[in-house]
Amino acid sequence: MNALIKSLEGEYRRYKTLAERALEQVSDSQLSSSDSADSNSLAVMCWHVSGNLRSRFTDFLTTDGEKPWRHRDEEFENRSVSRAELIAKWEQGWTVLLDVMAGLSDEQLNQTVTIRGQELRVHEALHRSLAHTAYHVGQIVYLAKALRGEGWNSLSIPRGQSDAFTQRLNKPGDSSPGQSGTGREKH
């Protein structure tokens, strides 16, 4: 596998895990709650990410990334779903993406794909999709943290613990990367 593809896949997986760890911290009823009719719930954001990934990566190299069967506006409709329904929908999109990532080769990185009529190189389309996914994962983490409140378990280095984390990293024989595996995020 190409180093760039492997790196991008690793970042996709990191963001997937961040969202899932955030979703684990809220109650089933909070998955579908929103502040207003104009606000997106966790369920809505998960529906959108899944729909986007399914559309973009189904027949990735051969058809436009905006599929005629996708109904994007429906992804943003308020919905009440169970945790099992949410996870099943979430996994639909991620499965399509990760299957494509596993099958990409070095030679395909400079091929051209089309998204909403715009031609992009494969590597450009992957970066664009990763940025979009990361944007929404940030929203998922933010909303989950707000909904959970005081009971939130940090997904990274908790506030006030940066020095202790750095000291642990510098200790010989201790290579534990912290709670998130990167130590870069402050959630």
Buried (B, 14 or more C-beta within 10 A) or exposed (E): EBEBBEEBBEBBBBBBBBBBBBBEBBEEEBBBBBEEEEEBBBBBBBBBBBBBBBBBBBBBBEEBBBBEEBEEEEBBEEBEBEBEBBBEBBBBBBBBBBEBBEEBEEEBBEBEBBBEEEEBBBBBBBBBBBEBBBEBBBBBBEBBBEBBEEEBEBBBBBEEBEEEBEEBEEEEEEEEEBBBBEBEBEB
